[in-house]
Amino acid sequence: LEADFRRMVALSRQQPPPTLDKRLERLSRLGSLLAANEARFQEAISADFGHRAAIETKMAETLLVQGEIKHARKHLKSWMASQRVTTQPQFWPAKNRLLPQPLGVVGIIAPWNYPLQLTLAPAVGALAAGNRVMIKPSELAPRFAALLAEIVAAKFDATEMTVTGIEDEIAKSFASLPFDHLIFTGSTRVGRLVAEAAGRNLTPLTLELGGKSPVIIDRSADLDQAAARIAYGKLLNAGQTCIAPDYVLLPEVSLQDFSSKLDNQ
């Protein structure tokens, strides 16, 4: 694990930032990887979950990642462009520019509930920004993790993007590597441990942590519409969604009516 990481870091410092064409090509490879193996991903995730309908994986995971890729490809040229910024008179005739540059090596620690989306969507952004990517899938989705590692290895050089194993020793040491940026999605409890490990290296972090998600219904709300939308949000992916509704706050006078409508969904 550490040897692979060090190799990535060395190349990110030695080689110039990838060109627009190279970044677009990497995004295209990621898109083709996803399209060519969609059915295999659906089967692996369903096996890990005990069962999950293919249409749910497509709707909640595959399409979202494909949308991320399309968006990145459309806007990447403008994202990479330098921007002129104001220079204060005392520094004239100097001129200032903002030059977007890759950070280097980005680590991604993914959860089990949306194993494909929350693994590859962050990778889209990291690749678009010209970084190299190291991914640690969840040990709770082993079939998906093994498949992702196999497919990524076939499409990407190990110094561009790689998927590590899910063994305990790798999981424990991954967050301790001195990444240029680390992305973690998961529980608040584990998030604290990841932040503690990353903090020893002053690694910048992006944390998406679980929590409670209230829904507020006021007197003007359409209760039929609210019940349908809340039921959808709560039942999607068997309720295992970071922003799935946890409880509802509404006027007491609406309680019985809303409860009845929710029961009928």
C-alpha positions as CSV (number, residue, x, y, z in Angstrom):
1,L,0.0,0.0,0.0
2,E,2.6,2.5,1.0
3,A,4.9,1.6,-1.9
4,D,2.1,2.2,-4.4
5,F,1.3,5.5,-2.7
6,R,4.9,6.7,-2.7
7,R,5.2,5.9,-6.4
8,M,2.1,8.0,-7.2
9,V,3.4,10.9,-5.1
10,A,6.8,10.8,-6.8
11,L,5.3,10.9,-10.3
12,S,2.9,13.7,-9.3
13,R,5.9,15.8,-8.4
14,Q,8.1,14.8,-11.3
15,Q,5.7,15.0,-14.2
16,P,3.9,18.2,-15.4
17,P,0.2,18.5,-14.7
18,P,-1.9,16.5,-17.2
19,T,-3.2,18.4,-20.2
20,L,-6.8,19.0,-21.0
21,D,-6.8,16.2,-23.6
22,K,-5.3,13.8,-21.1
23,R,-7.9,14.6,-18.4
24,L,-10.7,14.3,-20.9
25,E,-9.3,10.9,-22.0
26,R,-9.2,9.7,-18.4
27,L,-12.8,10.8,-17.9
28,S,-13.8,9.0,-21.1
29,R,-12.1,5.8,-19.9
30,L,-14.0,6.1,-16.6
31,G,-17.2,6.5,-18.4
32,S,-16.6,3.6,-20.7
33,L,-15.6,1.5,-17.8
34,L,-18.9,2.2,-16.1
35,A,-21.0,1.7,-19.3
36,A,-19.4,-1.6,-20.3
37,N,-19.6,-3.1,-16.8
38,E,-23.0,-1.7,-15.6
39,A,-24.7,-5.1,-15.4
40,R,-21.7,-6.6,-13.5
41,F,-21.8,-3.8,-11.0
42,Q,-25.5,-4.2,-10.5
43,E,-25.0,-8.0,-9.8
44,A,-22.2,-7.5,-7.4
45,I,-24.0,-4.8,-5.4
46,S,-27.1,-6.9,-5.3
47,A,-25.1,-9.9,-4.0
48,D,-23.5,-7.7,-1.3
49,F,-26.8,-6.3,-0.2
50,G,-28.7,-9.6,-0.2
51,H,-30.8,-8.1,-3.0
52,R,-31.1,-4.7,-4.8
53,A,-33.1,-4.1,-7.9
54,A,-30.9,-3.3,-10.9
55,I,-33.1,-0.2,-11.7
56,E,-32.4,1.2,-8.2
57,T,-28.6,0.9,-8.7
58,K,-28.9,2.5,-12.1
59,M,-31.1,5.3,-10.9
60,A,-29.2,6.0,-7.6
61,E,-25.7,5.3,-8.6
62,T,-24.8,4.7,-12.3
63,L,-26.7,7.7,-13.8
64,L,-25.4,10.1,-11.1
65,V,-21.8,9.2,-11.9
66,Q,-22.4,9.4,-15.6
67,G,-23.9,12.8,-15.1
68,E,-20.8,13.9,-13.1
69,I,-18.6,12.8,-16.0
70,K,-20.7,14.6,-18.5
71,H,-20.7,17.8,-16.4
72,A,-16.9,17.7,-15.9
73,R,-16.1,17.1,-19.5
74,K,-18.4,20.0,-20.5
75,H,-16.8,22.5,-18.1
76,L,-13.2,21.3,-17.7
77,K,-11.6,23.7,-20.2
78,S,-13.0,26.7,-18.4
79,W,-12.1,25.2,-15.0
80,M,-8.5,24.9,-16.1
81,A,-8.2,28.4,-17.6
82,S,-6.1,31.0,-15.7
83,Q,-8.0,34.0,-14.3
84,R,-6.6,37.5,-14.1
85,V,-7.1,39.1,-10.7
86,T,-6.7,42.7,-9.6
87,T,-3.2,43.9,-8.7
88,Q,-2.9,46.7,-6.1
89,P,-1.2,49.9,-7.4
90,Q,1.8,49.6,-5.2
91,F,2.7,46.4,-7.0
92,W,2.4,47.8,-10.6
93,P,3.6,47.0,-13.2
94,A,3.3,43.4,-11.9
95,K,0.3,41.4,-12.9
96,N,-1.5,38.6,-11.0
97,R,-3.1,35.3,-12.3
98,L,-4.8,32.4,-10.6
99,L,-3.5,29.2,-12.1
100,P,-5.5,26.1,-11.2
101,Q,-3.1,23.2,-10.5
102,P,-3.6,19.6,-9.3
103,L,-2.9,18.8,-5.7
104,G,-1.2,15.5,-6.4
105,V,-2.6,12.3,-4.9
106,V,-6.2,12.1,-3.6
107,G,-7.4,9.3,-1.3
108,I,-11.1,8.2,-1.3
109,I,-12.6,6.2,1.5
110,A,-16.0,5.0,0.4
111,P,-19.0,3.6,2.4
112,W,-21.1,0.6,1.6
113,N,-24.6,2.1,1.2
114,Y,-23.8,3.6,-2.3
115,P,-20.6,1.8,-3.1
116,L,-20.4,2.8,-6.7
117,Q,-21.6,6.4,-6.6
118,L,-19.6,7.4,-3.5
119,T,-16.5,5.8,-4.9
120,L,-16.5,7.0,-8.5
121,A,-18.2,10.4,-8.2
122,P,-15.3,11.8,-6.0
123,A,-12.9,10.2,-8.4
124,V,-14.5,12.1,-11.3
125,G,-13.6,15.4,-9.6
126,A,-10.1,14.3,-8.6
127,L,-9.3,13.1,-12.2
128,A,-10.8,16.2,-13.8
129,A,-8.5,18.3,-11.5
130,G,-5.5,16.4,-12.8
131,N,-4.8,14.3,-9.7
132,R,-3.9,10.7,-9.2
133,V,-6.4,8.7,-7.2
134,M,-6.2,5.9,-4.6
135,I,-9.5,4.3,-3.6
136,K,-10.4,2.3,-0.5
137,P,-13.8,0.7,-0.9
138,S,-15.9,-0.5,2.0
139,E,-15.2,-3.9,3.5
140,L,-19.0,-4.3,3.8
141,A,-19.4,-4.6,0.0
142,P,-16.6,-7.1,-0.8
143,R,-18.0,-8.3,-4.1
144,F,-18.3,-4.8,-5.5
145,A,-14.9,-3.9,-4.1
146,A,-13.2,-6.9,-5.8
147,L,-15.0,-6.1,-9.1
148,L,-14.0,-2.5,-9.0
149,A,-10.4,-3.3,-8.4
150,E,-10.4,-5.7,-11.3
151,I,-12.0,-3.3,-13.8
152,V,-10.0,-0.2,-12.7
153,A,-6.8,-2.2,-13.0
154,A,-7.7,-3.2,-16.6
155,K,-8.5,0.4,-17.6
156,F,-6.1,2.6,-15.7
157,D,-2.4,2.4,-15.0
158,A,-1.7,1.8,-11.3
159,T,-0.1,5.3,-11.1
160,E,-3.2,7.0,-12.4
161,M,-5.9,5.4,-10.3
162,T,-5.9,2.3,-8.2
163,V,-8.2,0.4,-5.8
164,T,-6.7,-1.0,-2.7
165,G,-7.8,-4.2,-0.9
166,I,-10.3,-4.2,1.9
167,E,-8.3,-6.1,4.5
168,D,-8.3,-4.7,8.0
169,E,-4.7,-3.7,8.0
170,I,-5.2,-1.7,4.8
171,A,-8.3,0.0,6.1
172,K,-6.5,1.1,9.3
173,S,-3.5,2.4,7.5
174,F,-5.1,4.1,4.5
175,A,-6.1,7.3,6.3
176,S,-2.7,7.6,7.9
177,L,-1.0,8.1,4.5
178,P,0.0,11.7,3.8
179,F,-2.4,12.3,0.9
180,D,-2.6,15.8,-0.7
181,H,-6.3,15.5,0.0
182,L,-8.5,12.8,1.6
183,I,-12.2,12.3,1.0
184,F,-14.3,10.2,3.5
185,T,-18.0,9.4,3.4
186,G,-19.5,7.5,6.4
187,S,-20.5,7.7,10.0
188,T,-19.6,10.5,12.4
189,R,-17.8,8.0,14.7
190,V,-15.5,6.7,11.9
191,G,-15.2,10.2,10.6
192,R,-13.6,11.3,13.8
193,L,-11.0,8.5,13.6
194,V,-10.2,9.4,9.9
195,A,-9.8,13.0,10.9
196,E,-7.5,12.1,13.8
197,A,-5.3,9.9,11.5
198,A,-5.2,12.5,8.7
199,G,-4.5,15.3,11.2
200,R,-1.1,13.8,12.1
201,N,-0.1,14.6,8.5
202,L,-2.1,17.9,8.3
203,T,-3.9,16.2,5.4
204,P,-6.8,18.4,4.0
205,L,-10.1,16.6,4.4
206,T,-13.5,16.4,2.9
207,L,-15.9,14.7,5.3
208,E,-19.5,13.7,4.4
209,L,-20.9,12.3,7.7
210,G,-24.2,10.8,8.6
211,G,-26.7,12.6,10.8
212,K,-30.3,13.2,11.5
213,S,-32.4,14.7,8.7
214,P,-35.7,16.3,9.8
215,V,-38.5,17.2,7.5
216,I,-40.6,20.3,8.2
217,I,-44.2,20.6,7.0
218,D,-46.0,23.9,7.4
219,R,-49.7,24.6,7.2
220,S,-49.5,25.5,3.5
221,A,-48.0,22.2,2.4
222,D,-49.8,19.8,0.0
223,L,-49.9,16.7,2.3
224,D,-50.5,14.2,-0.5
225,Q,-47.4,15.5,-2.3
226,A,-45.4,15.7,0.9
227,A,-46.3,12.1,2.0
228,A,-45.3,10.7,-1.5
229,R,-42.0,12.6,-1.5
230,I,-41.1,11.7,2.1
231,A,-41.9,8.1,1.6
232,Y,-39.8,7.9,-1.5
233,G,-36.8,9.6,0.2
234,K,-37.1,7.3,3.2
235,L,-37.5,4.0,1.4
236,L,-34.9,4.6,-1.4
237,N,-32.1,2.2,-0.9
238,A,-33.9,0.6,2.1
239,G,-33.5,3.9,4.0
240,Q,-29.7,3.8,3.8
241,T,-29.2,7.3,2.4
242,C,-27.3,10.1,4.2
243,I,-30.2,12.5,3.8
244,A,-33.0,10.1,4.2
245,P,-35.8,11.7,6.3
246,D,-35.6,10.7,10.0
247,Y,-38.6,12.4,11.5
248,V,-41.2,15.0,10.6
249,L,-42.1,18.2,12.3
250,L,-45.6,19.5,11.4
251,P,-48.6,21.3,13.0
252,E,-50.5,19.0,15.4
253,V,-53.7,19.6,13.5
254,S,-52.2,17.9,10.4
255,L,-50.8,14.9,12.2
256,Q,-53.6,12.4,11.7
257,D,-54.2,13.4,8.1
258,F,-50.5,13.2,7.2
259,S,-50.0,9.9,9.0
260,S,-52.9,8.4,7.1
261,K,-51.5,9.6,3.8
262,L,-48.1,8.3,4.6
263,D,-49.5,4.8,5.5
264,N,-51.1,4.7,2.0
265,Q,-47.8,5.2,0.1
